[in-house]
Amino acid sequence: MASTSLYLFPQEGLDYSLNVFPRGTQAVPSNLYVGLIGSTTWSTIEGYGLTNINVTLNTGTYIVNELASGSGYTARYTVPSTAWQTPTAGTVTIGSNTINTRSTTTSGSGTTITFTNGGASNWSVNGMFVATSVTVGQASGGGTTVLWYAPFADQGTLTVAPGDSVTITPYWQAAPYPA
């Protein structure tokens, strides 16, 4: 029985990664940027198969929307390359499966990223993404490459009231495909 990872690497993220290594045609970014997913069509994406790999931020067939900048969501969080920790082995739980990871890195030694709702209305947050640009609302292909998306583990929606915060810790991992 196979496990479905809750991480989604879109085609543009895979292409970007392959252009950094092994091809060397893309420079290694000095910073990456973490943003929040405001709404999404996870029900049509959750197969994570090749037909759905062309998921893009704010545009396209399978759309993953970033929170709107006018909602009190004002900035993506900057994570410098040097802040990602040395990869370590361990385990990760995906759904009901515990998987031995080959390599895992986090965005800092115990670092959490906190987004505070500075607006006047609730946010509906479905997960996070890591991108190559700091510009909020900038669509994929418009100077932003989304490297990966991750819905919350339960694929549910978190409501964040004005003045409240959502805190996340991004993990980037390589795990074997469970059989």
C-alpha positions in Angstrom: 0.0 0.0 0.0 1.4 3.4 -1.0 1.4 6.5 1.0 0.5 9.9 -0.5 2.9 12.6 0.5 1.3 15.9 1.5 4.0 17.8 -0.3 3.4 18.7 -3.9 6.4 19.6 -6.1 4.9 21.4 -9.1 6.5 21.1 -12.6 8.1 24.5 -12.3 9.7 23.6 -8.9 11.1 20.3 -10.3 12.4 22.1 -13.4 14.0 24.8 -11.2 15.7 22.2 -9.0 17.1 20.3 -11.9 18.4 23.5 -13.4 20.3 24.2 -10.2 21.6 20.7 -9.8 22.7 18.8 -11.9 22.6 21.2 -14.8 24.1 24.3 -13.2 22.1 26.6 -15.5 20.2 28.3 -12.6 22.0 30.0 -9.8 21.4 28.8 -6.2 19.1 31.3 -4.6 20.4 33.2 -1.6 16.9 33.3 0.0 13.7 31.4 -0.2 10.3 32.7 0.8 7.5 31.0 2.7 3.9 32.1 2.0 0.5 30.9 3.1 -2.0 29.2 0.9 -5.4 31.0 1.2 -7.6 28.7 -0.8 -6.9 25.8 -3.0 -8.5 23.0 -4.9 -6.8 20.2 -3.0 -9.7 17.9 -3.9 -8.6 18.0 -7.5 -4.9 18.1 -6.8 -4.7 15.4 -4.1 -4.0 12.6 -6.5 -0.6 14.3 -7.0 -0.3 12.4 -10.3 1.3 13.6 -13.5 -2.0 15.1 -14.7 -2.0 17.5 -11.8 1.7 18.4 -11.6 1.1 21.7 -13.5 -0.3 23.3 -10.4 0.5 27.1 -10.3 0.2 29.9 -7.8 -2.8 32.2 -8.5 -3.3 31.1 -12.1 -3.8 28.0 -14.2 -6.0 24.9 -14.3 -5.1 23.6 -10.8 -4.8 26.9 -8.8 -3.2 27.3 -5.4 -4.0 30.8 -4.2 -1.8 32.8 -1.8 -3.6 34.9 0.8 -4.5 38.3 -0.6 -2.1 41.1 0.4 -5.0 43.5 1.2 -6.3 41.1 3.9 -3.6 42.0 6.5 -1.3 39.4 5.1 1.6 41.7 4.1 4.7 39.6 3.5 6.2 36.3 2.7 8.7 35.1 5.3 12.4 35.3 4.2 14.5 32.2 4.9 18.1 32.7 3.9 19.9 29.7 2.4 22.3 29.7 5.3 19.4 29.3 7.8 18.4 25.8 6.5 19.9 23.3 8.8 22.4 20.5 8.0 20.3 17.5 6.8 19.6 14.7 9.2 18.0 11.3 9.0 14.9 10.5 11.0 11.2 9.7 10.6 8.2 11.6 9.5 4.5 10.7 9.8 2.4 11.2 6.7 -1.2 10.3 7.3 -1.2 7.0 9.1 2.3 6.0 7.8 5.6 6.6 9.6 8.4 6.8 7.0 12.1 6.7 7.6 13.5 9.8 5.9 16.8 9.8 4.1 17.4 13.4 4.8 15.4 16.3 6.4 16.2 20.0 6.9 14.3 22.7 8.6 14.2 26.4 8.2 16.3 26.9 11.3 17.3 25.3 14.5 13.8 25.0 16.0 12.8 28.0 14.0 9.2 28.7 13.5 7.6 31.2 11.2 4.8 33.2 12.5 2.2 35.1 10.3 0.0 37.5 12.2 -3.4 38.6 10.8 -3.1 42.4 10.7 -6.4 42.8 8.8 -10.0 43.3 9.7 -11.4 40.0 8.7 -10.6 36.3 9.1 -8.0 34.4 7.0 -8.8 31.0 5.7 -5.4 29.2 5.6 -5.0 25.8 4.0 -1.2 25.4 4.1 2.1 26.9 3.0 4.5 27.1 0.0 8.1 27.9 -0.6 9.0 30.2 -3.5 11.9 32.1 -5.1 10.4 35.6 -4.8 9.3 37.8 -1.9 6.5 39.5 -3.8 3.1 38.7 -2.3 0.5 37.8 -4.8 3.0 37.4 -7.6 1.9 34.4 -9.7 4.0 31.6 -10.8 5.8 32.4 -14.0 5.7 36.1 -13.2 9.1 36.1 -11.5 8.1 33.6 -8.8 8.9 29.9 -9.0 7.1 27.8 -6.4 9.4 25.0 -5.3 6.7 23.1 -3.3 3.3 23.4 -1.7 2.2 21.7 1.5 -1.4 21.6 2.8 -1.9 21.1 6.5 -1.7 17.4 7.5 -5.5 17.1 7.7 -5.9 19.0 4.5 -8.3 21.2 6.5 -8.8 25.0 6.7 -7.5 27.0 9.6 -9.4 30.2 10.4 -7.1 32.9 11.7 -9.0 35.9 13.3 -7.7 39.5 13.2 -4.8 39.8 15.6 -4.3 36.0 15.8 -1.3 34.2 14.4 -0.5 31.0 12.6 2.9 29.4 13.3 4.6 26.9 11.0 8.0 25.1 10.8 8.9 24.2 7.2 10.6 20.9 6.7 12.2 19.9 3.5 12.8 16.2 3.3 13.7 13.3 1.0 12.0 10.0 1.9 11.8 6.7 0.2 8.6 5.9 -1.7 6.8 3.5 0.6 5.6 0.3 -1.1 
